[in-house]
């Protein structure tokens, strides 16, 4: 997971990405990918 893509990253987002990475590694499913994309949109919207 390349976090260099997100130069400005809050602590909340960092924790969030750790959880997502864990979920993704545990069970790589399209549902999690869609959830990640939706969450990124929400984070961008702030």
SULSUL-V27685 format. One record per backbone hydrogen bond with DSSP energy under -0.5 kcal/mol. CO is the residue of the C=O (numbers start at 0). NH is the residue of the N-H. E is the energy in kcal/mol with one decimal. If there is no record, write none. Layout:
BEGIN
[[CO	NH	E] [CO	NH	E]]
END
This chain:
BEGIN
[[0	2	-1.0] [1	4	-0.9] [2	5	-1.2] [4	6	-0.7] [6	8	-0.8] [9	13	-2.3] [10	14	-2.4] [11	15	-2.2] [12	16	-2.7] [13	17	-1.8] [14	18	-2.2] [15	19	-2.6] [16	20	-2.7] [17	21	-2.2] [18	22	-2.7] [19	23	-3.0] [20	24	-2.4] [21	25	-2.3] [22	26	-2.9] [26	28	-1.1] [28	31	-0.6] [28	32	-1.3] [29	33	-2.7] [30	34	-2.2] [31	35	-2.5] [32	36	-2.3] [33	37	-2.6] [34	38	-2.5] [35	39	-2.4] [36	40	-2.0] [37	41	-2.0] [38	42	-2.6] [39	43	-2.5] [40	44	-1.8] [41	45	-0.5] [42	45	-0.9]]
END
